[in-house]
Amino acid sequence: MNFLRNFNLWMVLLFLLAICSCKKQKAVKIEGELKKWHRVTLNFQGPETSELAADNPFLNYRLEVIFENNGKRYIIPGFYAADGNAAETSSEKGNIWKVHFTPDAIGEWTFTTSFKKGNNIAVADDATRGTSAAYMDGQKGKFIILESDKTGIDNRAKGRLQYVGASYLKFAGSKKYFIKVGVDAPENLLAFNDFDVSTNALGLQKEWQPHAKDFEETAKPFLWKKTKGKNLLGAINYLASEELNVFSFLTFNVDGDDRNIFPHLLKVPIKAYETYASNKKNIEAWETMFHKTRFDVSKLAQWERIFEYAETKGMFLHFKTHETETDHLMDKGVFGVENKLYYRELIARFGHHLSLNWNLGEENDQPISEVKKAANYVSNLDAYNSHLVIHTYPNKDDRFAELIGDQSPLTGASLQLDHPEFDDVHPRVLKWRKKSNATGRKWALAVDEPGKAKIALLPDDEDAEHNFARSRALWGTLMAGGYGVEWYFGYASPNSDLTCQDFRSRDLFWDQNRYALHFFNQYIPFWEMEPNDDLTAGDHTYCLAKEGTVYVIYAETNAAKVQLNLGDSEKLFEIKWYDPRSGGDLQQGSVSAVKATNGLVKLGVPPSASQKDWVILVKEKTP
């Protein structure tokens, strides 16, 4: 009888505990268009806390949600969101926790929530070290996803951009391969005065005023506090109107070249920080003026408005997570809690975006062992396996030899070059294409900082034709099998890498980028082609080929002298010409077709301007 009484008492206690737990567990609020490739946000009511609470909500709580659909399974990290509307309210406290997710299949998705508590549990290798934090821990639910209704350049019409073990990234929805052209500058794009706690150390804060006129009415939902964000949204719309499809930005540059970008909370008033940071000799701000494991919730929510709009404009987001001046600050250069939490916050808040890469460091020269720690951590945490790269100095690129193949989870490199006339671009891409291919795991390579550091890509009013940038950097990259180019503006030019607020400063050159993009997307199966300059004879020529089927030759000058080795198949090939300076349709030269007989054949004379650069398309003629 005593046993039965004790058993019944325990059952009552367990029932009461379950009731208490259920009372704490509020219904999840699901936001967003429930469609494939669209952002779905789960809003949970968790413990009431704040950015500076004694029990750190960023570090000592760990929210994760497992999403499942017909064998697909994603573990997505969540984040503390204050009142859930911090972009508008600038709130620092509240009880809302969020998870962003972009489903890649239609039908029913189920979710299971884990919410744990414990010292440093957010960055623990083993989440089971923590204890249940109650509230939404264990909560389950489901929702139905329909097909996307998006079209055109919107990334949601194309799906997630993925590394597929090839030299080019591929959209999972449209199945199309991707070439990027766009801007690597200014690196301090996010040093924008409309963001909360925006600082103006060194006078480099941005207003983006020249792009106020580019703001479109359809961007209104992405503003915050009625009018804020307008000019930067306009700048992105301008880039998209030029058919550029990528921009890059640092997310942390404390003690760096600009010093105005950080997702963390300041310990000191803005003025005190600006006074200290305005002296370039002062390089201890990270150690003395920041809460290293606490984040500015409202600022990060405002960053998301910018990135969310960029998604609709077909933009590839190049997250540069560190620069050479900052990669040794967190954890004093040894990958640890500060870095882990920083990457977790970035991935939780922004990793759902469909087209992006994580760049572990600009001009990185950390020990390779630390690079591998960071790469492994990011790779394991990012459920979407977004493109993962690193960038280093032009004369230190041999560091990549320790990262290619199965030595790291990196899927490519962000290349920096330094020749003033871009002579080094084509051979450098070929070098790392060959080396990475030899490992059996091809890297997707991009040239993200071509040119001499001081001048790089000059504004139109200093170089209206951009001949070397076009021929040796843009076409030099693409003809070597690189998947794209981002343009660095130099540190001493008007509208420079740090001072640019007007992308129209290079407006004429953006046209030339568009012409190259059109050619690759409209006329050739570039993803099936290989660089092979040995097939051509002529001055300054590059060749990209699917041998026996289609060949592209870029001739920087004297195009009439170009010859191509078509072999001896006796096949007939038609010849067309494309103007990389002015774009337009394919044109007819002096020779319309040639037969593959024995070795090199002449391709004729271009339609005009024979001393200028031309692109020659040689394609097997079908009956």
C-alpha positions as CSV (number, residue, x, y, z in Angstrom):
1,M,0.0,0.0,0.0
2,N,2.9,2.4,0.8
3,F,4.3,1.7,-2.6
4,L,1.0,2.5,-4.3
5,R,0.6,5.7,-2.3
6,N,4.2,6.8,-3.2
7,F,3.7,5.8,-6.8
8,N,0.4,7.8,-7.0
9,L,2.1,10.8,-5.4
10,W,4.9,10.8,-7.9
11,M,2.4,10.6,-10.7
12,V,0.5,13.6,-9.4
13,L,3.8,15.6,-9.0
14,L,4.8,14.7,-12.6
15,F,1.4,15.7,-13.9
16,L,1.7,19.1,-12.0
17,L,5.2,19.6,-13.4
18,A,3.9,19.0,-16.9
19,I,1.1,21.4,-16.4
20,C,3.6,24.1,-15.2
21,S,5.8,23.4,-18.1
22,C,2.9,23.7,-20.5
23,K,1.8,27.0,-19.0
24,K,5.2,28.4,-19.9
25,Q,5.1,27.1,-23.5
26,K,3.3,29.7,-25.6
27,A,2.1,29.0,-29.1
28,V,4.8,29.8,-31.7
29,K,4.1,32.6,-34.1
30,I,5.0,31.8,-37.7
31,E,5.7,34.7,-40.0
32,G,6.5,35.0,-43.7
33,E,5.1,33.7,-47.0
34,L,4.9,30.0,-46.6
35,K,6.5,29.3,-49.9
36,K,9.5,27.4,-51.2
37,W,12.7,29.5,-50.9
38,H,11.0,32.2,-48.9
39,R,12.1,33.2,-45.4
40,V,9.9,31.6,-42.7
41,T,10.4,33.0,-39.2
42,L,9.4,31.2,-36.0
43,N,8.8,33.6,-33.1
44,F,8.9,32.0,-29.6
45,Q,8.1,33.5,-26.3
46,G,11.0,32.7,-24.0
47,P,12.4,34.1,-20.8
48,E,12.1,37.9,-20.2
49,T,15.7,39.2,-20.5
50,S,17.8,41.9,-22.0
51,E,21.0,42.5,-24.0
52,L,23.0,43.2,-20.8
53,A,21.2,40.8,-18.5
54,A,23.4,39.2,-15.9
55,D,22.7,35.8,-17.4
56,N,23.9,36.4,-20.9
57,P,21.0,35.6,-23.4
58,F,23.5,35.3,-26.3
59,L,26.0,33.0,-24.6
60,N,24.1,31.1,-21.9
61,Y,21.0,30.1,-23.9
62,R,21.0,27.9,-27.0
63,L,18.0,27.8,-29.3
64,E,17.9,25.4,-32.2
65,V,15.1,24.1,-34.4
66,I,15.1,20.9,-36.4
67,F,13.1,21.2,-39.6
68,E,12.1,18.0,-41.5
69,N,10.4,17.1,-44.8
70,N,10.4,13.8,-46.5
71,G,14.0,12.9,-45.5
72,K,15.3,16.4,-45.5
73,R,16.6,17.5,-42.1
74,Y,18.0,20.9,-41.1
75,I,19.3,22.0,-37.7
76,I,18.9,25.8,-37.6
77,P,20.3,28.0,-34.8
78,G,18.1,30.7,-33.4
79,F,18.8,34.1,-31.7
80,Y,17.6,36.4,-29.1
81,A,15.4,39.1,-30.6
82,A,14.5,41.4,-27.7
83,D,10.8,42.5,-28.2
84,G,10.7,40.9,-31.6
85,N,10.4,44.2,-33.4
86,A,13.7,45.8,-32.5
87,A,14.4,47.3,-36.0
88,E,11.5,49.6,-35.3
89,T,11.6,50.0,-31.6
90,S,15.4,49.8,-30.9
91,S,14.4,47.7,-27.9
92,E,17.1,46.1,-25.8
93,K,14.9,43.8,-23.8
94,G,12.0,41.4,-24.2
95,N,11.1,37.7,-24.4
96,I,11.1,37.0,-28.1
97,W,13.5,34.4,-29.7
98,K,13.5,33.8,-33.4
99,V,14.6,31.3,-36.0
100,H,14.9,32.1,-39.7
101,F,14.5,29.2,-42.2
102,T,14.2,29.0,-46.0
103,P,12.5,25.7,-47.0
104,D,13.7,24.0,-50.1
105,A,10.7,21.8,-50.7
106,I,6.9,22.1,-50.9
107,G,4.6,20.1,-48.7
108,E,4.4,19.6,-44.9
109,W,7.4,20.6,-42.8
110,T,7.6,19.6,-39.1
111,F,9.7,21.3,-36.5
112,T,11.1,20.3,-33.1
113,T,12.6,22.9,-30.8
114,S,15.5,22.7,-28.5
115,F,16.1,25.4,-25.9
116,K,18.9,24.8,-23.5
117,K,20.6,26.8,-20.7
118,G,24.1,26.6,-19.3
119,N,27.4,28.4,-19.1
120,N,28.7,29.1,-22.6
121,I,26.1,26.6,-24.0
122,A,25.6,28.6,-27.2
123,V,29.1,27.7,-28.4
124,A,29.5,24.3,-26.8
125,D,30.5,21.4,-29.0
126,D,27.9,19.2,-27.3
127,A,24.5,20.8,-26.8
128,T,23.5,18.1,-24.3
129,R,25.8,19.8,-21.8
130,G,23.0,22.2,-21.1
131,T,19.8,21.7,-19.2
132,S,16.3,22.4,-20.4
133,A,15.5,26.1,-20.4
134,A,11.8,25.3,-20.3
135,Y,9.5,27.6,-22.4
136,M,9.7,26.3,-26.0
137,D,12.1,23.5,-25.3
138,G,10.6,20.4,-26.9
139,Q,7.9,22.3,-28.7
140,K,6.8,20.8,-31.9
141,G,4.7,22.0,-34.8
142,K,4.2,21.9,-38.6
143,F,3.4,24.1,-41.5
144,I,2.6,23.7,-45.2
145,I,4.9,25.1,-47.9
146,L,3.7,26.0,-51.4
147,E,5.5,26.8,-54.6
148,S,7.2,30.2,-54.9
149,D,5.4,32.8,-57.1
150,K,8.6,34.9,-57.7
151,T,10.1,35.5,-61.1
152,G,12.9,37.4,-62.7
153,I,16.1,38.3,-60.8
154,D,14.6,37.6,-57.3
155,N,16.7,34.9,-55.7
156,R,13.5,33.2,-54.6
157,A,12.8,32.5,-58.2
158,K,16.1,30.6,-58.5
159,G,16.5,28.9,-55.2
160,R,19.6,28.4,-53.0
161,L,23.0,29.0,-54.6
162,Q,25.1,26.0,-53.9
163,Y,28.7,24.7,-54.2
164,V,28.3,21.5,-56.2
165,G,31.9,20.3,-56.4
166,A,32.5,22.3,-59.6
167,S,34.2,25.5,-60.7
168,Y,30.8,27.3,-60.7
169,L,28.1,27.6,-58.1
170,K,24.6,26.4,-59.1
171,F,21.1,27.5,-58.2
172,A,19.1,24.6,-56.7
173,G,15.8,25.8,-58.1
174,S,16.5,27.0,-61.6
175,K,19.5,24.6,-62.0
176,K,21.4,27.4,-63.6
177,Y,25.1,28.1,-63.0
178,F,26.1,31.5,-61.6
179,I,28.6,34.1,-62.7
180,K,28.9,37.2,-60.5
181,V,29.9,40.7,-61.4
182,G,29.7,43.5,-58.9
183,V,31.4,45.6,-56.2
184,D,34.0,44.7,-53.6
185,A,34.0,48.3,-52.4
186,P,33.4,50.1,-50.2
187,E,34.3,47.6,-47.6
188,N,32.6,49.8,-45.0
189,L,29.2,49.7,-46.8
190,L,27.5,49.0,-43.5
191,A,29.0,52.1,-41.8
192,F,25.6,53.8,-42.5
193,N,24.2,56.6,-40.3
194,D,20.7,55.2,-40.4
195,F,21.7,52.1,-38.4
196,D,21.3,52.2,-34.6
197,V,24.6,53.1,-32.8
198,S,26.2,54.2,-36.0
199,T,29.6,55.8,-35.3
200,N,31.7,58.2,-37.3
201,A,35.3,57.4,-36.3
202,L,37.7,58.8,-38.8
203,G,34.9,60.7,-40.6
204,L,34.0,57.7,-42.8
205,Q,30.4,57.2,-41.8
206,K,28.1,57.0,-44.9
207,E,24.8,58.6,-45.8
208,W,24.6,57.2,-49.4
209,Q,22.9,60.4,-50.4
210,P,23.7,60.2,-54.1
211,H,21.5,57.1,-54.3
212,A,18.4,58.7,-52.7
213,K,17.0,59.1,-56.2
214,D,17.4,55.4,-56.8
215,F,15.0,54.4,-54.0
216,E,11.9,52.6,-55.4
217,E,8.5,52.5,-53.9
218,T,8.5,48.7,-53.7
219,A,11.3,49.0,-51.2
220,K,9.1,50.7,-48.6
221,P,8.5,47.5,-46.6
222,F,12.2,47.3,-45.9
223,L,12.5,50.7,-44.4
224,W,12.6,51.1,-40.6
225,K,11.3,53.9,-38.5
226,K,9.3,55.1,-41.5
227,T,12.2,56.6,-43.5
228,K,15.5,55.0,-42.4
229,G,17.4,52.8,-44.8
230,K,16.2,54.6,-47.9
231,N,19.5,55.7,-49.4
232,L,21.3,52.3,-49.0
233,L,18.3,50.5,-50.4
234,G,18.5,53.0,-53.3
235,A,22.2,52.1,-53.8
236,I,21.4,48.4,-54.0
237,N,18.6,49.1,-56.5
238,Y,21.1,51.1,-58.6
239,L,23.5,48.1,-58.7
240,A,20.6,45.8,-59.7
241,S,19.5,48.2,-62.5
242,E,23.0,47.9,-63.9
243,E,22.6,44.1,-63.8
244,L,25.3,43.8,-61.2
245,N,24.6,40.9,-58.9
246,V,27.0,41.1,-55.9
247,F,28.2,43.4,-53.2
248,S,30.5,42.8,-50.3
249,F,30.8,44.3,-46.9
250,L,32.7,43.8,-43.6
251,T,30.7,42.9,-40.6
252,F,33.4,43.7,-38.1
253,N,36.2,46.3,-38.4
254,V,37.0,47.4,-34.9
255,D,40.6,48.7,-34.8
256,G,40.7,48.3,-38.6
257,D,40.7,50.8,-41.5
258,D,37.2,52.2,-40.9
259,R,36.3,51.3,-37.3
260,N,32.6,51.9,-37.6
261,I,31.2,48.5,-38.2
262,F,30.5,46.1,-35.4
263,P,27.5,43.9,-34.3
264,H,28.5,44.0,-30.7
265,L,27.4,46.4,-27.9
266,L,29.6,49.3,-26.9
267,K,30.5,49.7,-23.2
268,V,31.1,53.4,-23.6
269,P,29.1,56.3,-25.1
270,I,29.4,56.8,-28.9
271,K,31.3,60.0,-28.5
272,A,33.9,58.4,-26.3
273,Y,34.4,55.6,-28.8
274,E,34.7,58.0,-31.7
275,T,37.2,60.1,-29.9
276,Y,39.4,57.1,-29.1
277,A,39.0,55.4,-32.5
278,S,39.7,58.6,-34.4
279,N,43.4,58.2,-33.5
280,K,44.7,55.4,-35.8
281,K,47.4,54.7,-33.2
282,N,44.8,53.5,-30.7
283,I,44.2,49.8,-31.3
284,E,42.8,48.6,-28.0
285,A,39.1,49.4,-28.5
286,W,38.1,45.7,-28.7
287,E,39.8,45.0,-25.4
288,T,38.4,48.1,-23.6
289,M,35.3,49.4,-25.2
290,F,33.1,46.4,-26.2
291,H,30.9,43.8,-24.7
292,K,32.6,40.9,-26.5
293,T,29.8,38.4,-26.2
294,R,26.7,40.6,-26.5
295,F,25.1,42.0,-29.6
296,D,23.1,45.0,-30.7
297,V,19.8,43.3,-31.5
298,S,18.2,46.4,-33.2
299,K,21.2,47.1,-35.4
300,L,21.3,43.5,-36.6
301,A,17.6,43.5,-37.3
302,Q,18.2,46.6,-39.5
303,W,21.0,44.9,-41.3
304,E,18.6,42.1,-42.1
305,R,16.2,44.6,-43.7
306,I,19.0,45.6,-46.2
307,F,19.9,42.0,-46.9
308,E,16.2,41.0,-47.3
309,Y,15.7,43.6,-49.9
310,A,18.9,42.6,-51.7
311,E,17.5,39.1,-51.9
312,T,14.6,40.5,-54.0
313,K,17.1,42.2,-56.3
314,G,19.1,39.0,-57.1
315,M,22.1,39.9,-55.0
316,F,24.9,37.6,-53.9
317,L,25.9,38.7,-50.4
318,H,29.6,38.6,-49.7
319,F,30.1,38.5,-46.0
320,K,33.6,39.5,-45.1
321,T,33.7,38.5,-41.5
322,H,37.2,39.8,-40.6
323,E,40.0,41.9,-42.2
324,T,43.7,41.6,-41.5
325,E,43.5,44.3,-38.8
326,T,40.8,42.4,-36.9
327,D,41.3,38.6,-37.4
328,H,43.6,38.5,-34.3
329,L,41.4,40.5,-31.9
330,M,38.7,38.0,-30.9
331,D,40.1,35.5,-28.4
332,K,43.5,37.2,-29.0
333,G,43.9,35.3,-32.3
334,V,43.2,31.8,-31.0
335,F,39.8,30.6,-32.2
336,G,37.6,30.4,-29.2
337,V,34.4,31.6,-27.5
338,E,34.3,35.2,-28.9
339,N,34.8,34.0,-32.5
340,K,32.4,31.1,-32.1
341,L,29.6,33.3,-30.8
342,Y,30.2,35.9,-33.5
343,Y,29.9,33.4,-36.3
344,R,26.9,31.8,-34.6
345,E,25.1,35.1,-34.4
346,L,25.8,35.8,-38.1
347,I,24.7,32.4,-39.3
348,A,21.6,32.4,-37.1
349,R,20.5,35.8,-38.3
350,F,21.6,35.8,-42.0
351,G,22.5,32.3,-43.0
352,H,19.0,31.7,-44.4
353,H,19.8,34.0,-47.4
354,L,19.9,32.1,-50.6
355,S,22.9,33.6,-52.4
356,L,26.0,34.3,-50.3
357,N,29.4,33.3,-49.2
358,W,31.2,33.4,-45.8
359,N,34.6,34.9,-46.2
360,L,36.7,34.0,-43.1
361,G,39.1,36.9,-43.6
362,E,40.2,39.7,-45.9
363,E,43.9,39.7,-46.4
364,N,44.1,36.9,-43.9
365,D,47.5,35.8,-42.7
366,Q,46.5,33.9,-39.5
367,P,48.2,30.5,-38.7
368,I,46.6,27.9,-41.0
369,S,45.6,25.9,-37.9
370,E,43.4,28.7,-36.7
371,V,41.9,29.2,-40.2
372,K,41.0,25.5,-40.2
373,K,39.3,25.8,-36.8
374,A,37.2,28.6,-38.0
375,A,36.3,26.9,-41.3
376,N,35.3,23.7,-39.5
377,Y,33.2,25.5,-37.0
378,V,31.3,27.5,-39.7
379,S,30.9,24.5,-41.9
380,N,29.4,22.4,-39.1
381,L,27.1,25.2,-38.0
382,D,25.8,26.4,-41.4
383,A,23.1,23.9,-42.2
384,Y,22.8,25.2,-45.8
385,N,26.5,24.6,-46.6
386,S,26.9,28.0,-48.2
387,H,30.1,28.8,-50.2
388,L,33.0,29.1,-47.8
389,V,36.1,31.0,-48.8
390,I,39.1,33.0,-47.5
391,H,41.0,35.9,-49.0
392,T,44.7,36.6,-48.6
393,Y,47.5,38.9,-49.8
394,P,48.6,38.6,-53.4
395,N,52.1,37.4,-52.4
396,K,50.8,35.0,-49.8
397,D,48.4,32.9,-52.0
398,D,50.5,29.8,-51.5
399,R,48.7,29.5,-48.1
400,F,45.8,28.0,-50.2
401,A,48.0,24.9,-50.8
402,E,47.3,23.9,-47.2
403,L,43.6,24.4,-47.6
404,I,42.6,22.8,-50.9
405,G,41.2,19.3,-51.3
406,D,40.2,17.5,-48.1
407,Q,42.5,19.6,-45.9
408,S,39.6,22.0,-45.1
409,P,35.9,22.5,-45.8
410,L,36.7,25.6,-47.8
411,T,34.9,25.5,-51.2
412,G,36.9,28.3,-52.9
413,A,39.1,31.3,-52.7
414,S,38.6,35.0,-52.8
415,L,41.6,36.2,-54.8
416,Q,43.5,39.5,-54.4
417,L,45.9,40.7,-57.1
418,D,48.1,43.7,-57.3
419,H,49.4,44.5,-60.8
420,P,48.4,48.1,-61.9
421,E,47.4,46.8,-65.4
422,F,45.8,43.6,-64.1
423,D,48.4,41.4,-65.8
424,D,48.4,38.9,-63.0
425,V,44.7,38.0,-62.9
426,H,44.4,35.3,-65.6
427,P,47.5,33.3,-64.6
428,R,46.5,33.4,-60.9
429,V,43.1,32.0,-61.5
430,L,44.5,29.3,-63.8
431,K,47.1,28.5,-61.1
432,W,44.5,27.8,-58.3
433,R,42.1,26.2,-60.7
434,K,44.7,23.7,-61.7
435,K,45.9,23.0,-58.2
436,S,42.5,22.6,-56.6
437,N,41.3,20.5,-59.5
438,A,44.2,18.2,-59.0
439,T,42.9,17.3,-55.5
440,G,39.7,15.9,-56.9
441,R,37.7,18.7,-55.2
442,K,37.4,21.7,-57.5
443,W,37.3,25.1,-55.9
444,A,35.0,27.8,-57.2
445,L,37.3,30.8,-57.6
446,A,36.5,34.5,-57.8
447,V,38.7,37.6,-58.2
448,D,37.5,39.9,-55.5
449,E,40.2,42.5,-55.4
450,P,42.1,43.0,-58.7
451,G,44.6,45.8,-59.3
452,K,47.1,48.0,-57.5
453,A,46.0,48.8,-54.0
454,K,46.3,52.5,-54.4
455,I,44.3,52.9,-57.7
456,A,42.7,49.5,-58.7
457,L,39.5,50.4,-60.7
458,L,39.6,54.1,-61.3
459,P,36.4,56.2,-61.6
460,D,35.1,56.9,-65.1
461,D,36.3,60.5,-65.1
462,E,39.9,59.2,-64.7
463,D,39.6,56.2,-67.0
464,A,36.6,56.3,-69.3
465,E,37.5,53.2,-71.3
466,H,38.8,50.9,-68.6
467,N,40.6,48.8,-71.2
468,F,42.9,46.9,-69.0
469,A,40.2,46.3,-66.3
470,R,37.9,44.9,-69.0
471,S,40.4,42.8,-70.9
472,R,42.8,41.5,-68.3
473,A,40.7,41.4,-65.1
474,L,37.1,40.9,-66.2
475,W,37.6,38.7,-69.3
476,G,40.8,37.4,-67.9
477,T,39.0,35.9,-64.9
478,L,36.1,34.5,-66.8
479,M,38.2,33.0,-69.6
480,A,40.3,31.3,-66.9
481,G,37.3,29.6,-65.5
482,G,36.8,31.9,-62.5
483,Y,33.1,32.3,-61.6
484,G,33.2,36.1,-61.2
485,V,34.8,39.4,-60.3
486,E,34.2,42.0,-57.6
487,W,35.8,45.4,-58.1
488,Y,38.0,47.1,-55.6
489,F,38.2,50.9,-55.9
490,G,41.7,51.6,-54.5
491,Y,42.5,53.6,-51.4
492,A,43.6,56.8,-53.0
493,S,40.9,57.4,-55.7
494,P,37.8,59.6,-55.5
495,N,35.0,57.4,-54.2
496,S,37.6,55.0,-52.9
497,D,37.4,51.7,-51.0
498,L,36.6,53.6,-47.8
499,T,35.0,56.9,-49.1
500,C,32.7,55.7,-51.9
501,Q,29.0,56.7,-51.5
502,D,28.2,56.8,-55.2
503,F,28.4,53.7,-57.3
504,R,27.7,55.9,-60.4
505,S,31.4,56.9,-60.2
506,R,32.1,53.8,-62.3
507,D,28.8,53.8,-64.3
508,L,30.4,53.4,-67.7
509,F,32.3,50.3,-66.6
510,W,29.2,48.6,-65.2
511,D,28.0,48.5,-68.8
512,Q,31.0,46.4,-69.8
513,N,30.4,44.0,-66.9
514,R,26.8,43.6,-68.1
515,Y,28.0,42.8,-71.7
516,A,30.3,40.1,-70.4
517,L,27.6,38.6,-68.2
518,H,25.2,38.6,-71.2
519,F,27.6,36.7,-73.4
520,F,28.3,34.0,-70.9
521,N,24.7,33.5,-69.9
522,Q,23.2,33.7,-73.5
523,Y,25.7,32.1,-75.8
524,I,27.8,29.4,-74.2
525,P,27.6,26.4,-71.8
526,F,30.5,27.9,-69.7
527,W,30.1,25.3,-66.9
528,E,31.0,22.6,-69.4
529,M,34.1,24.4,-70.8
530,E,37.7,24.4,-69.8
531,P,40.4,27.1,-70.2
532,N,43.0,26.1,-72.8
533,D,45.1,29.0,-74.1
534,D,47.4,26.5,-75.9
535,L,44.7,26.1,-78.6
536,T,45.2,29.6,-79.9
537,A,47.9,31.6,-81.6
538,G,47.9,35.4,-81.4
539,D,48.7,38.4,-79.3
540,H,47.2,38.4,-75.8
541,T,44.6,35.7,-76.3
542,Y,42.6,33.5,-74.0
543,C,40.7,30.4,-74.9
544,L,37.8,28.7,-73.2
545,A,36.7,25.5,-74.8
546,K,34.5,22.4,-74.9
547,E,36.7,20.8,-77.4
548,G,35.1,19.6,-80.6
549,T,31.9,21.5,-79.9
550,V,32.4,25.2,-78.9
551,Y,35.3,27.6,-78.4
552,V,35.5,31.1,-77.1
553,I,38.6,33.2,-77.9
554,Y,39.2,36.6,-76.3
555,A,41.7,38.7,-78.2
556,E,43.0,41.8,-76.5
557,T,44.3,43.2,-79.7
558,N,45.0,42.3,-83.4
559,A,42.0,40.0,-83.5
560,A,42.5,39.4,-87.2
561,K,45.7,37.5,-86.5
562,V,44.1,35.0,-84.2
563,Q,44.3,31.3,-85.1
564,L,42.6,28.3,-83.4
565,N,43.5,24.7,-83.3
566,L,40.3,22.8,-84.2
567,G,42.0,19.4,-84.7
568,D,41.3,17.2,-87.7
569,S,37.7,16.1,-87.2
570,E,36.6,17.5,-90.6
571,K,33.7,19.1,-88.7
572,L,32.4,22.5,-89.9
573,F,32.4,25.4,-87.4
574,E,30.6,28.7,-87.7
575,I,32.3,31.9,-86.5
576,K,30.6,34.8,-84.8
577,W,32.1,37.9,-83.2
578,Y,31.0,39.7,-80.0
579,D,32.0,43.3,-79.0
580,P,33.0,43.3,-75.3
581,R,33.2,47.2,-75.4
582,S,29.6,47.8,-76.6
583,G,27.8,44.5,-76.2
584,G,24.8,43.9,-78.6
585,D,24.2,40.9,-80.8
586,L,26.7,38.5,-82.3
587,Q,28.2,39.9,-85.5
588,Q,29.5,38.5,-88.7
589,G,33.2,38.8,-89.6
590,S,34.9,38.2,-92.9
591,V,34.8,34.4,-92.5
592,S,31.5,32.7,-91.6
593,A,32.7,29.2,-91.2
594,V,35.9,27.0,-91.1
595,K,36.6,23.3,-91.3
596,A,38.6,21.4,-88.7
597,T,41.3,20.0,-90.9
598,N,44.9,19.8,-89.6
599,G,46.0,22.2,-86.9
600,L,45.6,25.9,-86.7
601,V,43.0,27.7,-88.8
602,K,42.5,31.4,-89.4
603,L,39.3,32.9,-88.1
604,G,39.1,36.0,-90.3
605,V,38.8,39.7,-89.7
606,P,36.4,41.2,-87.1
607,P,33.4,43.3,-88.3
608,S,35.2,46.6,-87.4
609,A,37.9,48.1,-85.2
610,S,40.3,45.3,-85.8
611,Q,42.9,46.7,-83.4
612,K,40.4,46.6,-80.5
613,D,39.6,43.7,-78.3
614,W,37.1,41.1,-79.6
615,V,35.4,37.9,-78.5
616,I,35.2,35.2,-81.1
617,L,32.6,32.4,-80.8
618,V,33.5,29.3,-82.8
619,K,30.7,26.7,-82.6
620,E,30.1,23.4,-84.3
621,K,27.6,23.9,-87.1
622,T,24.7,21.5,-86.9
623,P,22.6,20.4,-89.9
